[in-house]
Amino acid sequence: MASKNDTIGKTFTVIILLCLVCSIVVSGAAVGLKERQQANAALAKQGNILSAAGIDFSGPGAETVFANRVKIYSYNHESGEITSYDSLPAMETALTESSETSVQNGAGVRDMRAELPVFAIQGESEGDVESYVIDVRGAGLWGMMYGFVALSADGQTIQGLNFYDHSETPGLGGEIQNPRWAGRFEGKKAVDEDGNVAIRVVKGANADDNEVDALSGATITSNGVDNTFQFWLSEKAYGSFLTKLREEGAI
């Protein structure tokens, strides 16, 4: 004969209590680890920005090098206003709170905002800017590709490219993260003297025509990289900022 304790009601009570306890534990862990997760995310972002600019941080660490070498700004591509920030979280909050803007683009960007992040890489002398790193993203074969592009102080020449997050196929589209392929962009013109986007990613590229050869077997991914450059370097995004650098000099 079944025990009086073996009722369906008591079984469900135990299950519910167990679920509640597990929920509390998981929620508590999430809250307790939130600051550490945010710190790790900020550290990873600092490293990715420095990597795009070709700066070695293996000794002191990304946080120290970033604090010494990088100034943080945002550029409002609608008003032309430039704002400086003391920290990444402060900038990211401002970007999140900035107005959304609707633009037609082939890069698959749907969450465009007026404020765009800009990172100025400082040189040895006070006020000397070696390069600017801008934040780009575009649709590949399987999802969005996120990267940073380092540009010369006059905003015309690509100095580095780092796609740090993507869902592309390993060995094919995933080669956008290969330093050998990314290195092909270095020294290429981002925009010409008139502000038109100059860099192209095409099959059978001609180096003399400011082109980078597309990835073999990854046509959609390569087209996505090309579309990413065509959008973010244009007047719809960072184009007017690059014109400002070209005509007025470093910010």
TAPEPE-V383987 format. One record per residue. N is the residue number from 1. RES is the residue in three letters. SS is DSSP state (hx for helix, st for strand, lp for the rest). PSI is psi in whole degrees, 0 to 359 (* if undefined). BURIAL is 1 if it has 9 or more other C-alpha atoms within 8 Angstrom, else 0. Layout:
{{N:RES:SS:PSI:BURIAL} {N:RES:SS:PSI:BURIAL}}
//
This chain:
{{1:MET:lp:139:0} {2:ALA:lp:144:0} {3:SER:lp:154:0} {4:LYS:lp:337:0} {5:ASN:lp:344:0} {6:ASP:lp:53:0} {7:THR:lp:156:0} {8:ILE:hx:321:0} {9:GLY:hx:316:0} {10:LYS:hx:325:1} {11:THR:hx:315:1} {12:PHE:hx:325:0} {13:THR:hx:316:0} {14:VAL:hx:317:0} {15:ILE:hx:315:0} {16:ILE:hx:316:0} {17:LEU:hx:320:0} {18:LEU:hx:318:0} {19:CYS:hx:319:0} {20:LEU:hx:316:0} {21:VAL:hx:316:0} {22:CYS:hx:321:0} {23:SER:hx:318:0} {24:ILE:hx:316:0} {25:VAL:hx:313:0} {26:VAL:hx:317:0} {27:SER:hx:318:0} {28:GLY:hx:319:0} {29:ALA:hx:320:0} {30:ALA:hx:316:0} {31:VAL:hx:316:0} {32:GLY:hx:328:0} {33:LEU:hx:359:0} {34:LYS:hx:313:0} {35:GLU:hx:320:0} {36:ARG:hx:320:0} {37:GLN:hx:318:0} {38:GLN:hx:320:0} {39:ALA:hx:318:0} {40:ASN:hx:321:0} {41:ALA:hx:318:0} {42:ALA:hx:319:1} {43:LEU:hx:318:1} {44:ALA:hx:319:0} {45:LYS:hx:319:0} {46:GLN:hx:316:1} {47:GLY:hx:320:1} {48:ASN:hx:322:1} {49:ILE:hx:314:1} {50:LEU:hx:321:1} {51:SER:hx:320:1} {52:ALA:hx:325:1} {53:ALA:lp:359:1} {54:GLY:lp:30:0} {55:ILE:lp:127:0} {56:ASP:lp:125:0} {57:PHE:lp:17:1} {58:SER:lp:332:0} {59:GLY:lp:285:0} {60:PRO:lp:333:0} {61:GLY:lp:154:0} {62:ALA:hx:319:1} {63:GLU:hx:316:1} {64:THR:hx:313:0} {65:VAL:hx:319:1} {66:PHE:hx:316:1} {67:ALA:hx:327:0} {68:ASN:hx:334:0} {69:ARG:hx:347:1} {70:VAL:st:132:1} {71:LYS:st:140:1} {72:ILE:st:129:1} {73:TYR:st:168:1} {74:SER:st:149:1} {75:TYR:st:125:1} {76:ASN:st:107:1} {77:HIS:lp:354:1} {78:GLU:lp:319:0} {79:SER:lp:342:0} {80:GLY:lp:4:1} {81:GLU:lp:141:0} {82:ILE:st:130:0} {83:THR:st:138:0} {84:SER:st:154:0} {85:TYR:st:155:1} {86:ASP:lp:342:0} {87:SER:lp:162:0} {88:LEU:hx:314:1} {89:PRO:hx:322:0} {90:ALA:hx:318:1} {91:MET:hx:316:1} {92:GLU:hx:326:0} {93:THR:hx:315:0} {94:ALA:hx:320:1} {95:LEU:hx:319:1} {96:THR:hx:325:0} {97:GLU:hx:350:0} {98:SER:lp:160:1} {99:SER:lp:145:0} {100:GLU:st:147:0} {101:THR:lp:141:0} {102:SER:lp:124:0} {103:VAL:lp:147:0} {104:GLN:lp:126:0} {105:ASN:lp:156:0} {106:GLY:lp:5:0} {107:ALA:lp:355:1} {108:GLY:lp:20:0} {109:VAL:lp:121:1} {110:ARG:lp:343:0} {111:ASP:lp:52:0} {112:MET:lp:136:1} {113:ARG:st:162:1} {114:ALA:lp:322:1} {115:GLU:st:129:1} {116:LEU:st:136:1} {117:PRO:st:142:1} {118:VAL:st:132:1} {119:PHE:st:117:1} {120:ALA:st:120:1} {121:ILE:st:119:1} {122:GLN:st:144:1} {123:GLY:lp:199:1} {124:GLU:lp:323:0} {125:SER:lp:153:0} {126:GLU:lp:127:0} {127:GLY:lp:357:0} {128:ASP:lp:124:0} {129:VAL:st:123:1} {130:GLU:st:320:1} {131:SER:st:169:1} {132:TYR:st:137:1} {133:VAL:st:127:1} {134:ILE:st:157:1} {135:ASP:st:123:1} {136:VAL:st:159:1} {137:ARG:st:153:1} {138:GLY:st:162:1} {139:ALA:st:130:1} {140:GLY:lp:211:1} {141:LEU:lp:316:1} {142:TRP:lp:354:0} {143:GLY:lp:190:1} {144:MET:st:144:1} {145:MET:st:126:1} {146:TYR:st:134:1} {147:GLY:st:173:1} {148:PHE:st:140:1} {149:VAL:st:128:1} {150:ALA:st:130:1} {151:LEU:st:152:1} {152:SER:st:165:1} {153:ALA:lp:335:1} {154:ASP:lp:2:1} {155:GLY:lp:12:1} {156:GLN:lp:333:1} {157:THR:st:136:1} {158:ILE:st:128:1} {159:GLN:st:343:1} {160:GLY:st:155:1} {161:LEU:st:132:1} {162:ASN:st:102:1} {163:PHE:st:107:1} {164:TYR:st:347:1} {165:ASP:st:129:0} {166:HIS:lp:173:1} {167:SER:lp:21:1} {168:GLU:lp:160:1} {169:THR:lp:125:0} {170:PRO:lp:137:0} {171:GLY:lp:346:0} {172:LEU:lp:261:1} {173:GLY:hx:334:1} {174:GLY:hx:348:1} {175:GLU:hx:355:1} {176:ILE:hx:340:0} {177:GLN:hx:355:1} {178:ASN:lp:121:0} {179:PRO:hx:330:0} {180:ARG:hx:320:0} {181:TRP:hx:315:1} {182:ALA:hx:327:1} {183:GLY:hx:341:1} {184:ARG:hx:343:0} {185:PHE:hx:339:1} {186:GLU:lp:130:1} {187:GLY:lp:351:0} {188:LYS:lp:152:1} {189:LYS:st:127:1} {190:ALA:lp:311:1} {191:VAL:st:158:1} {192:ASP:lp:185:1} {193:GLU:lp:340:0} {194:ASP:lp:1:0} {195:GLY:lp:3:1} {196:ASN:lp:143:0} {197:VAL:st:125:1} {198:ALA:lp:326:1} {199:ILE:lp:139:1} {200:ARG:st:148:1} {201:VAL:st:112:1} {202:VAL:st:158:1} {203:LYS:lp:140:0} {204:GLY:lp:43:0} {205:ALA:lp:147:1} {206:ASN:lp:113:1} {207:ALA:hx:328:0} {208:ASP:hx:342:0} {209:ASP:hx:20:0} {210:ASN:lp:41:1} {211:GLU:st:153:1} {212:VAL:st:133:1} {213:ASP:st:133:1} {214:ALA:lp:157:1} {215:LEU:lp:134:1} {216:SER:lp:129:0} {217:GLY:lp:12:0} {218:ALA:lp:59:1} {219:THR:hx:314:1} {220:ILE:hx:319:0} {221:THR:hx:315:1} {222:SER:hx:318:1} {223:ASN:hx:324:1} {224:GLY:hx:320:1} {225:VAL:hx:316:1} {226:ASP:hx:315:1} {227:ASN:hx:325:1} {228:THR:hx:313:1} {229:PHE:hx:317:1} {230:GLN:hx:325:1} {231:PHE:hx:305:1} {232:TRP:hx:335:1} {233:LEU:lp:357:1} {234:SER:lp:176:1} {235:GLU:lp:346:0} {236:LYS:lp:345:1} {237:ALA:lp:258:1} {238:TYR:lp:359:1} {239:GLY:hx:312:1} {240:SER:hx:332:1} {241:PHE:hx:318:1} {242:LEU:hx:325:1} {243:THR:hx:320:1} {244:LYS:hx:317:1} {245:LEU:hx:319:1} {246:ARG:hx:324:1} {247:GLU:hx:329:0} {248:GLU:hx:347:0} {249:GLY:lp:187:1} {250:ALA:lp:148:0} {251:ILE:lp:*:0}}
//
